[in-house]
Every structure is written in structure tokens, then in C-alpha cells.
Amino acid sequence: MNGAVNFQEIKQRFLQADVDGKIEIYTTTQGLTVEQFKELLQSFPLQHLDKLEKAMA
């Protein structure tokens, strides 16, 4: 499986997930580039950024 297809699957799951699911995907997914993480972050609800920051600490 190539990286682009894998990222598209991750991105689709991320878009469909609730906030806790998004945090789980964002904090446990390995092997993505900085650009891919930034792309996911663009779809994260800004009002919950503090929750994401705590999960990453």
C-alpha cells in the first residue's frame, strides 16, 4: 500500500470521527509528514485545540 492511499484513508477516518476520535487518530498515527499532519489539523475544530494539546503532552 503506498503512502498517499494510506493517508487518504486516514484523512477520511479523521473527517468522519468525533473530536475524541480525531484526537486519537492525530496522536497515534505514525509515519505522516509534517504537511500531512498540518492537513489533518486544518479539519480539527479550533474550539477543541486545548484538548488536543493536553493529549499530546
N, C-alpha and C positions, 0 to 999 in steps of 0.2 A: 504494500500500500504506500503510495507516495505521500509526502508531507502536505501537499496542497489539498488533496482529498481528505486527509485526516483532519486538517484544520477546518475545512468546510463542515465536516460532521460535528466537530467540537463547537464551532460557531453556531450551528443550527440548534444544538442542545442548549447552548448558553442563552440564545434568544428566547427559547421556549421555557426556560427554567424560571422559578420564582427567585426572589432575592437570595434566599439561603442556598438554593441550587446554583445560582450564578457564583456566589462566594466559594462554594465547594469546588466548582469547575475551575475557577480562576486560581485558587490556592493549591490545587492538587495536580493540575495538568503540567507536565514537564515536556521540554523539548520544543517549545514555541519560541519564536524570535521575539525581540522587543517590539517589533512592528505588529506582530500578531496579538501580543498582549495588549498593546495600545488599541488595536481594533476592537477587541472584546470590551475594553474599558469604555469605549465610546457608546456601547449599548447598556452600560450599567447605570441604574438610576442614581443620579447625583445625590439625592437626599439620603442615600444609604452608604455613602463613601466612608463615613466613620466606622460603620460596621465592618466593611471590607478591610480598612486599615487595622482594626483590632484583630481580625482573623489572620492577618499577615504578620503580626508582631510575634 
